[in-house]
Amino acid sequence: MAWIVAVVAVIAAVAATARSYRAARSEQLAVAHAELAERQAKAAEARTAALVDEIRQLARKRIPAAALALSHPSAQVPGLREAAEVDGGAARLLTEAVQAARTAVMEERQRVDAAARAAMRGTSAKIQSLLNQSQQLLHELQHEYDDPRILQLDFRNELALRRTQSTAVLCDAWPGLARQNSPLVEIVLGAQSRVAGYERIKVANHLRDERLGLAARAAEPLAIALAELLANATAYSHPDTDVQVTVQQSGGRGAFLVVDDAGIGMDDDALDRARALLAGPSEVLLTELGDPPQTGFAVVGKLVVQYGFHCHIEASPFGGMRTILRVPAHLLTVLEDDHSLSALAPAPVSAGPAPDRPAAPAQSARPERAPAEAPSGLPSRRRRAPRPAAATPAPAAPAAGQVSRTPEQAESSWAALQQGTLIGRSVAGRVPAPDADDHDHLGDQDDQGDDEK
């Protein structure tokens, strides 16, 4: 019986040992599970904290930076702060949130910009109509009165009209003026007359065909584009320097208008931006043109796309900038011989004086401008000895009650008026008034300051 008791005791001991082992094992497993749960909880807390930080950065930095980058491409948009702590799905969602914010901001900007363009387009059309009516009235007054202030008012009306036309073009409107086929040199002169500081612009005509003209549909757009380039050149160069304009003709590539100034030039960033605007981007928002808006190059870019011009800007050998405006050959035409050219149009540089050109009378040999001590400050409307046309039409009969005057008679009246003014000031001991050219230049600084640089 003793051995049976011993076996039972051994079995009981083994069972107790097994129970003790299982209890210890269970306790170890429980501790391991607890440690694992604790580590997982800490990792989850870390991921949650990282995700919260990323969302905070998304709201405070990434989305505002993405919106700023729409206007300033050089602005840096920060990425994820703790990319390792955020899983792939959350990272993708955060990136999609930035892209969605960019898209929403861009769409809203385009909607607001379109509304602003529509409002400015309608306003520009009304103002342009009123300015054209004022211009017509001023032209009638110039034939009735000799007051030089009428010319000054006409010139300022022309500056306002150019600004209105540029605004309309920038807002996708029609330039608002129809022309016939026009000589290329006359278009250059028309653009020159729309710019403050026009007396500094020197035009050199290198055309092989003096009667080279531009198609009617592109005449006014070319005048607007060239006026913007000339305004930019005069605004950013010293008042004592000249702006050179060269008109030349190329074989099958059309004609070139080259504008050189001796101004302050451009740095690389400004030059790249100017070239991008002159290339005619698909869309330019008004909010991207600065405050105040610098619209010159943007207007030229619009016309380049619409009418097939080509414009390039580079450093000028004169120290400033050189702008080359190319007119394609399909927009050029040759005018008929019976089309009389403007008396102010410069003769081709390579051509000598015509042998059959009548000599100007001795009393008409005075310079185009008034004497240096009392300049008029305005462009001359007609030349003293106009070029003879092949077939000169008979002059129209003057209207009833209106006295017809020749350019020489108008010149004599103006000279007498200016001479009388000078004599009266000298007798009274007054100092002559300042140069009207300087007054025009100072008074129109704002007009030129909005051009692109």
FENJO-V821260 format. One record per residue. SS is DSSP state (2 for helix, 1 for strand, 0 for the rest). Layout:
((SS) (SS))
//
This chain:
((0) (2) (2) (2) (2) (2) (2) (2) (2) (2) (2) (2) (2) (2) (2) (2) (2) (2) (2) (2) (2) (2) (2) (2) (2) (2) (2) (2) (2) (2) (2) (2) (2) (2) (2) (2) (2) (2) (2) (2) (2) (2) (2) (2) (2) (2) (2) (2) (2) (2) (2) (2) (2) (2) (2) (2) (2) (2) (2) (2) (2) (2) (2) (2) (2) (2) (2) (2) (2) (2) (2) (0) (0) (0) (0) (0) (0) (0) (0) (0) (0) (0) (2) (2) (2) (0) (0) (2) (2) (2) (2) (2) (2) (2) (2) (2) (2) (2) (2) (2) (2) (2) (2) (2) (2) (2) (2) (2) (2) (2) (2) (2) (2) (2) (2) (2) (2) (2) (2) (2) (2) (2) (2) (2) (2) (2) (2) (2) (2) (2) (2) (2) (2) (2) (2) (2) (2) (2) (2) (2) (2) (2) (2) (2) (0) (0) (0) (2) (2) (2) (2) (2) (2) (2) (2) (2) (2) (2) (2) (2) (2) (2) (2) (2) (2) (2) (2) (2) (2) (2) (0) (0) (0) (0) (0) (0) (0) (0) (0) (0) (0) (1) (1) (2) (2) (2) (2) (2) (2) (2) (2) (2) (0) (0) (0) (0) (0) (2) (2) (2) (1) (1) (1) (1) (1) (1) (0) (0) (0) (0) (0) (1) (1) (1) (0) (2) (2) (2) (2) (2) (2) (2) (2) (2) (2) (2) (2) (2) (2) (2) (2) (2) (2) (2) (2) (0) (0) (0) (0) (0) (0) (0) (1) (1) (1) (1) (1) (1) (1) (1) (0) (0) (0) (1) (1) (1) (1) (1) (1) (1) (0) (0) (0) (0) (0) (0) (0) (2) (2) (2) (2) (2) (2) (2) (2) (2) (2) (2) (0) (0) (0) (0) (0) (0) (0) (2) (2) (2) (0) (0) (0) (0) (0) (0) (0) (2) (2) (2) (2) (2) (2) (2) (2) (2) (2) (2) (2) (0) (0) (1) (1) (1) (1) (1) (1) (0) (0) (0) (0) (0) (1) (1) (1) (1) (1) (1) (1) (0) (2) (2) (2) (1) (1) (1) (0) (0) (0) (0) (0) (0) (0) (0) (0) (0) (0) (0) (0) (1) (0) (0) (0) (0) (0) (0) (0) (0) (0) (0) (0) (0) (0) (2) (2) (2) (0) (0) (0) (0) (0) (0) (0) (2) (2) (2) (0) (0) (0) (0) (0) (0) (0) (0) (0) (0) (0) (0) (0) (0) (0) (0) (0) (0) (0) (0) (0) (0) (0) (0) (0) (0) (0) (0) (0) (0) (0) (0) (2) (2) (2) (2) (2) (2) (2) (2) (2) (2) (2) (2) (2) (2) (2) (2) (2) (2) (2) (2) (2) (2) (0) (0) (0) (0) (0) (0) (0) (2) (2) (2) (2) (2) (2) (2) (2) (0) (2) (2) (2) (2) (2) (0) (0) (0) (0))
//
